[in-house]
Amino acid sequence: MLTEPTALTEQQVRHFRDLGYLRLPGPGLPRDLLSDVAEVVRARAARLPAGQSKVYRLYQHDRTLMHRLVSHPALTGPLTMLLGPNVVYVLNRHNQGSLNAPGAQESRLHRDILQPTRGLLTAVVYFDDATVETGCTWIVPGSHRAPYVGVPQPDGGGTWMDEHPELADLAEQAVPVPVPTGGVLLFDGTAFHTVGANSGGSTRTSVVLGYRAADELDARPDPERQVVVAGAHLYRGNDRPS
């Protein structure tokens, strides 16, 4: 089993803080785990109605397998350096498999959350090479520091950049972030990003996961919407019994 060191360097942490994303090329995650998760995603995707490309509620579908993935040290090691020692996997944002088929084109820059009321760190795990040709993710570096603007997406997501003219000058700053098979892309949920067009000859499969720091002011964390993957829930409110 191949493993990567779980610690990030100071420069990697700074890169994430400054630019809003970080690529972990791998092979940090075990190949057998990647293969098993990819098989589940592709099997469920084969039952989707025509035109749909996302499989939701992956964790609820196979808790044992998905917990192995979302709590693996190759992910939680870097995450604790970016989010702190107590980290939860979010079940009500992302938690999905995605297929980028030939000819598919989204190419609409957006944020995953509207504002950082509860910061979200998105992790994309790739089961196939994500290249410019196969539609890798494009990110606007540093856009997690852009203003928190506008109306949220109608399905409850973040913000579409093209709906806000005050952000128009950032649209041309997006850069592709290729990631090889088994690699991981981490980015701040408020960084503007999009999936590139797949002009290749095969479908590219990935899973999209959401993490955040455990909320130390939440006295009653919701186990139906979050799972601890590092550390613990620690309530630190001033109203704790003395």
Wavefront OBJ file of the C-alpha trace (Angstrom):
o trace
v 0.000 0.000 0.000
v 1.429 3.350 -1.023
v 1.124 6.253 1.351
v 2.115 9.873 1.305
v 3.332 11.780 4.345
v 0.248 13.208 6.023
v 1.880 16.487 7.047
v 1.919 19.545 4.834
v 4.924 21.797 4.593
v 4.760 25.404 5.709
v 4.871 26.468 2.066
v 1.931 24.210 1.161
v -0.146 25.609 4.005
v 0.752 29.155 2.922
v -0.169 28.343 -0.678
v -3.623 27.217 0.455
v -4.095 30.244 2.694
v -2.975 32.724 0.028
v -4.422 31.186 -3.147
v -7.346 29.159 -1.803
v -6.376 25.751 -3.169
v -3.767 23.007 -2.939
v -3.084 19.974 -5.102
v -2.063 16.691 -3.455
v -0.760 14.581 -6.374
v -0.829 11.254 -4.483
v -0.583 8.335 -4.299
v -1.685 8.954 -0.735
v -4.900 6.927 -0.857
v -4.654 3.120 -1.186
v -5.312 1.838 -4.675
v -7.757 -0.823 -3.495
v -9.819 1.820 -1.664
v -9.896 4.056 -4.736
v -10.934 1.100 -6.883
v -13.753 0.092 -4.515
v -15.176 3.620 -4.270
v -14.927 4.138 -8.039
v -16.832 0.904 -8.597
v -19.666 2.071 -6.332
v -19.853 5.483 -8.025
v -19.910 4.035 -11.530
v -22.468 1.365 -10.642
v -24.830 3.914 -9.127
v -24.244 6.350 -11.976
v -25.275 3.667 -14.473
v -28.766 3.805 -12.951
v -29.128 7.579 -13.241
v -31.701 9.061 -15.631
v -30.299 10.246 -18.936
v -28.523 13.584 -18.678
v -27.658 13.314 -14.975
v -24.023 13.025 -13.949
v -23.917 13.234 -10.148
v -24.526 10.536 -7.539
v -25.530 12.030 -4.190
v -25.550 10.678 -0.614
v -22.547 8.432 -1.169
v -21.775 8.156 2.540
v -25.306 7.051 3.403
v -25.218 4.495 0.585
v -22.133 2.678 1.917
v -21.059 4.027 5.286
v -18.279 1.529 5.907
v -16.544 2.054 2.575
v -17.012 5.815 2.466
v -15.860 6.273 6.055
v -12.619 4.539 5.118
v -12.201 7.144 2.399
v -13.266 10.332 4.167
v -11.303 9.526 7.354
v -8.141 8.217 5.672
v -4.939 9.842 7.018
v -3.968 10.909 3.495
v -6.936 13.291 3.730
v -7.279 13.999 7.440
v -3.558 14.676 7.872
v -3.556 17.691 5.546
v -7.039 18.700 6.710
v -6.029 19.022 10.358
v -3.199 21.321 9.315
v -5.643 23.545 7.442
v -8.738 23.310 9.673
v -7.366 22.447 13.105
v -7.330 19.213 15.122
v -11.110 18.619 15.160
v -12.588 17.984 11.719
v -15.994 16.804 10.547
v -17.084 15.383 7.216
v -20.202 17.189 6.019
v -23.075 15.008 4.823
v -25.327 17.808 3.527
v -22.888 19.486 1.128
v -21.172 17.567 -1.686
v -20.978 13.925 -0.486
v -21.240 12.949 -4.143
v -19.702 11.177 -7.079
v -19.326 13.076 -10.348
v -18.885 11.888 -13.917
v -17.514 14.254 -16.532
v -18.457 12.620 -19.836
v -17.014 13.477 -23.266
v -18.711 16.606 -24.532
v -19.811 17.637 -21.047
v -19.318 21.299 -20.355
v -20.266 23.261 -17.257
v -17.628 25.994 -17.288
v -19.564 28.318 -15.014
v -17.510 29.737 -12.188
v -19.137 29.485 -8.773
v -18.565 29.213 -5.047
v -19.688 26.194 -3.013
v -20.993 28.349 -0.163
v -22.416 31.845 -0.101
v -20.470 33.121 2.896
v -18.118 31.682 5.512
v -20.670 31.316 8.309
v -19.403 27.755 8.499
v -16.275 27.486 6.433
v -16.220 24.620 3.937
v -13.154 22.912 2.540
v -13.867 20.947 -0.632
v -11.798 17.863 -1.452
v -12.010 16.275 -4.911
v -10.574 12.764 -5.258
v -9.861 11.672 -8.839
v -10.226 8.116 -10.155
v -8.984 9.107 -13.616
v -6.401 11.624 -14.777
v -7.907 15.112 -14.640
v -6.258 17.015 -17.477
v -7.254 20.100 -19.438
v -8.490 17.736 -22.164
v -10.628 15.647 -19.791
v -12.059 18.684 -18.009
v -10.025 19.268 -14.878
v -11.147 21.836 -12.311
v -10.417 25.501 -13.029
v -9.911 27.866 -10.087
v -9.569 31.619 -9.735
v -6.551 31.863 -7.397
v -7.139 34.100 -4.407
v -10.869 34.490 -5.116
v -11.724 33.181 -1.645
v -10.806 36.717 -0.581
v -13.185 38.380 -3.031
v -16.299 40.120 -1.615
v -19.171 37.981 -0.361
v -21.747 39.100 -2.847
v -25.170 38.510 -4.085
v -27.993 36.090 -4.325
v -27.325 32.420 -3.634
v -27.839 29.740 -6.249
v -31.483 28.629 -6.440
v -30.676 25.060 -5.316
v -29.131 26.254 -2.063
v -25.490 26.439 -3.123
v -23.074 29.318 -3.287
v -22.726 32.144 -5.807
v -22.510 32.210 -9.612
v -19.753 34.615 -10.632
v -21.398 35.628 -13.908
v -24.433 36.965 -12.028
v -22.311 39.633 -10.343
v -20.771 42.273 -12.629
v -18.523 43.504 -9.826
v -16.624 40.206 -10.188
v -16.436 40.234 -13.988
v -12.765 41.183 -14.025
v -11.895 37.933 -12.221
v -13.471 35.560 -14.750
v -10.447 35.661 -17.063
v -8.089 34.794 -14.201
v -9.186 31.163 -13.857
v -6.415 28.597 -14.269
v -6.642 24.815 -14.815
v -5.445 22.503 -12.037
v -4.582 19.093 -13.527
v -4.494 16.222 -11.015
v -3.408 12.623 -11.760
v -5.346 9.479 -10.904
v -5.416 9.020 -7.128
v -4.605 12.663 -6.475
v -6.670 15.116 -4.449
v -7.529 18.762 -4.978
v -8.326 20.801 -1.864
v -9.904 24.237 -2.103
v -11.691 26.778 0.029
v -15.450 26.645 -0.485
v -15.502 30.377 -1.204
v -12.927 30.118 -4.015
v -14.527 30.485 -7.443
v -14.090 27.356 -9.555
v -15.696 25.267 -12.275
v -15.368 21.945 -14.061
v -13.680 22.240 -17.438
v -15.103 20.898 -20.692
v -14.244 17.257 -21.440
v -12.955 17.127 -24.999
v -11.358 13.705 -24.515
v -12.706 10.311 -25.474
v -13.560 8.889 -22.042
v -15.568 9.763 -18.949
v -13.626 11.132 -15.975
v -14.860 10.034 -12.547
v -14.287 11.709 -9.182
v -15.844 12.131 -5.757
v -16.458 15.517 -4.169
v -16.238 15.688 -0.376
v -16.914 18.506 2.077
v -15.115 19.130 5.372
v -15.087 21.807 8.027
v -13.667 22.433 11.468
v -15.846 21.056 14.239
v -17.918 23.951 15.581
v -16.700 24.559 19.129
v -19.735 26.795 19.844
v -22.280 24.156 18.787
v -23.549 22.538 21.975
v -25.701 20.034 20.057
v -23.909 18.883 16.892
v -26.153 17.148 14.370
v -24.963 13.557 13.768
v -27.320 13.266 10.794
v -25.389 15.943 8.888
v -21.798 15.580 10.054
v -19.357 12.848 10.997
v -16.207 13.369 13.081
v -13.157 12.215 11.104
v -10.382 13.729 13.243
v -10.288 14.740 16.896
v -13.666 15.217 18.564
v -16.538 17.623 19.126
v -15.458 19.968 21.904
v -18.009 22.470 23.200
v -16.264 25.672 24.309
v -19.164 28.028 24.954
v -19.101 30.341 27.978
v -22.365 28.835 29.224
v -20.774 25.473 30.009
v -21.572 24.250 33.551
v -18.705 25.229 35.822
l 1 2 3 4 5 6 7 8 9 10 11 12 13 14 15 16 17 18 19 20 21 22 23 24 25 26 27 28 29 30 31 32 33 34 35 36 37 38 39 40 41 42 43 44 45 46 47 48 49 50 51 52 53 54 55 56 57 58 59 60 61 62 63 64 65 66 67 68 69 70 71 72 73 74 75 76 77 78 79 80 81 82 83 84 85 86 87 88 89 90 91 92 93 94 95 96 97 98 99 100 101 102 103 104 105 106 107 108 109 110 111 112 113 114 115 116 117 118 119 120 121 122 123 124 125 126 127 128 129 130 131 132 133 134 135 136 137 138 139 140 141 142 143 144 145 146 147 148 149 150 151 152 153 154 155 156 157 158 159 160 161 162 163 164 165 166 167 168 169 170 171 172 173 174 175 176 177 178 179 180 181 182 183 184 185 186 187 188 189 190 191 192 193 194 195 196 197 198 199 200 201 202 203 204 205 206 207 208 209 210 211 212 213 214 215 216 217 218 219 220 221 222 223 224 225 226 227 228 229 230 231 232 233 234 235 236 237 238 239 240 241 242
